[in-house]
Amino acid sequence: ARAGSGAGALSVVEVRPGRGARGSLDSTAARAPRRGRLPEAAVAAADRLGKRERQRRLLDKLSDLDLSRDPVAAGRVYLLHGRYAVSTGQYGAARGMLHNALTFFERGKDEMQQSEALRRQALLLSHVGEMGDAARMAHRALTLAATDKQRARSHLALAIIDLLANHFADALRHSDRAQKALRGTDPA
């Protein structure tokens, strides 16, 4: 199409993706993790910012992905749903979502993600007063922690559990270990 006529006229070209281009995009399970990464990051950001309606909408979009061939990606989606449930006070749902996340991470043999799911479960259990189970999960999370940052988070979870159980010396010990892990000086 032409806009105007004469010497200074602009040409406007309409560009549409061809059907062949659309058909060449494969929708295999191999692409699912890539399609899910950006929405996962958006869900996590909405969670941290407290934007619950946006978080819910994004979680619904993630739920539409076919992750049947990628247990770790499915576990991450369950983990995000668990975080949402905790933040909205739906502790029973959160417990189930975090349990499912852990199951998928175990199936995918991803110890780093297992540690994350266990730590979150431990904090949830401590919140509802199940200190013994909370401590066991937090210790297991610490055992599976793959990075210094993850070890620090696990120690902090143990410190919180110890504080809630009135074990102040143990809480201080775990806080100190968390600090050392972040500095890279904890012998783990």
C-alpha positions in Angstrom: 0.0 0.0 0.0 1.1 3.5 -0.6 0.7 6.5 1.6 0.3 9.5 -0.6 1.8 9.9 -4.0 4.5 12.0 -5.5 8.1 12.6 -4.6 8.2 12.2 -0.8 5.6 9.4 -0.5 6.2 6.7 2.0 5.7 3.1 1.1 4.0 0.9 3.7 4.7 -2.8 3.5 2.5 -5.1 5.5 4.4 -8.1 6.9 2.6 -11.2 8.1 4.1 -14.4 9.2 3.5 -17.1 6.6 1.7 -20.3 7.4 4.9 -22.2 6.6 6.7 -20.2 9.3 4.1 -21.0 11.9 4.1 -24.6 11.0 7.9 -24.8 11.3 7.8 -24.0 15.0 8.0 -27.2 16.8 5.9 -27.6 19.9 7.8 -30.6 21.4 8.4 -31.1 25.0 12.0 -29.9 24.4 10.6 -26.4 23.9 8.3 -26.5 26.9 11.1 -25.5 29.4 12.1 -22.6 27.3 8.5 -21.4 27.0 8.1 -21.8 30.7 11.2 -20.0 31.9 10.0 -16.4 31.3 6.6 -16.9 32.8 8.2 -18.7 35.8 10.4 -15.6 36.4 7.4 -13.4 36.1 5.4 -15.5 38.6 8.4 -15.4 41.0 8.6 -11.6 40.6 4.9 -11.2 41.2 5.2 -13.3 44.3 8.1 -11.2 45.7 6.2 -8.0 44.9 3.0 -9.2 46.5 1.0 -8.8 43.2 -1.3 -11.7 43.9 -3.8 -11.2 41.0 -1.0 -11.1 38.5 0.7 -14.0 40.1 -2.6 -16.1 39.8 -3.0 -15.2 36.1 0.6 -16.1 35.3 0.2 -19.4 37.2 -2.9 -20.2 35.2 -0.9 -19.7 32.0 1.9 -22.0 33.3 -0.6 -24.6 34.1 -1.6 -24.8 30.4 1.9 -25.9 29.3 2.3 -29.6 28.6 5.1 -30.7 30.9 4.4 -34.4 31.0 7.8 -35.2 29.6 9.8 -32.9 31.9 9.4 -33.7 35.6 11.7 -30.9 36.7 9.7 -28.3 34.8 6.5 -29.7 36.2 8.0 -29.6 39.7 8.9 -25.9 39.2 5.3 -25.2 38.3 4.1 -27.0 41.4 6.7 -25.1 43.5 5.4 -21.8 42.2 1.8 -22.8 42.9 2.9 -23.8 46.4 4.5 -20.4 47.0 1.3 -18.8 45.9 -0.8 -21.0 48.2 1.5 -20.1 51.2 1.3 -16.4 50.4 -2.5 -16.5 50.4 -2.8 -18.6 53.5 -4.0 -21.8 51.8 -1.7 -24.0 53.9 -3.4 -27.3 53.0 -3.1 -26.6 49.3 0.4 -25.4 49.7 1.4 -28.6 51.5 0.0 -30.7 48.6 1.7 -28.5 45.9 5.1 -28.6 47.6 4.8 -32.4 48.1 4.0 -32.7 44.4 6.9 -30.5 43.5 9.2 -32.6 45.6 7.9 -35.8 43.9 8.6 -34.4 40.5 12.0 -33.2 41.4 12.9 -36.6 42.8 11.6 -38.2 39.6 13.8 -35.8 37.6 16.8 -36.4 40.0 17.2 -32.7 40.6 18.7 -32.5 44.1 19.0 -28.7 44.0 15.3 -28.3 43.4 14.5 -31.0 45.9 16.4 -29.0 48.5 14.3 -25.9 47.6 11.0 -27.8 47.9 12.0 -29.4 51.2 13.1 -26.1 52.7 9.8 -24.5 51.7 7.9 -27.4 53.1 9.9 -27.2 56.4 9.1 -23.6 56.8 5.4 -24.2 56.1 5.3 -27.1 58.7 7.0 -24.9 61.3 4.4 -22.2 60.6 1.6 -24.6 61.5 3.4 -26.0 64.5 4.8 -29.3 63.2 8.3 -28.8 64.5 9.6 -32.3 64.4 8.7 -32.9 60.7 9.8 -29.3 59.9 13.3 -30.0 61.4 13.6 -33.3 59.5 12.7 -31.7 56.2 15.1 -28.8 56.8 17.9 -31.1 57.6 17.2 -33.1 54.5 17.1 -29.8 52.5 20.5 -28.9 53.9 21.9 -32.3 52.9 20.8 -31.8 49.3 21.8 -28.2 49.1 24.0 -27.7 46.1 25.3 -24.1 46.6 26.5 -22.0 49.4 23.4 -19.8 49.0 21.1 -22.8 49.3 23.0 -24.1 52.3 22.6 -20.6 53.9 18.9 -20.7 53.3 18.6 -24.2 54.8 20.5 -23.1 57.9 18.2 -20.1 58.2 15.2 -22.4 57.9 16.7 -24.5 60.7 17.3 -21.3 62.7 13.7 -20.3 62.4 12.5 -23.7 63.4 14.8 -23.7 66.4 13.6 -20.2 67.4 10.0 -21.3 67.3 10.9 -24.4 69.4 12.7 -22.2 71.9 16.1 -23.8 71.1 18.0 -20.5 71.1 21.5 -21.8 71.1 20.8 -24.1 68.1 19.1 -21.1 66.3 22.2 -19.0 66.8 24.5 -21.8 65.6 22.4 -22.2 62.4 22.4 -18.4 61.9 26.2 -18.4 62.2 26.5 -21.3 59.8 24.2 -19.4 57.3 26.5 -16.4 57.5 29.6 -18.5 57.0 28.0 -20.3 54.0 27.3 -17.0 52.4 30.9 -15.9 52.9 32.0 -19.2 51.5 33.8 -20.1 54.7 31.4 -22.8 56.0 33.1 -26.3 55.8 29.6 -27.8 55.2 
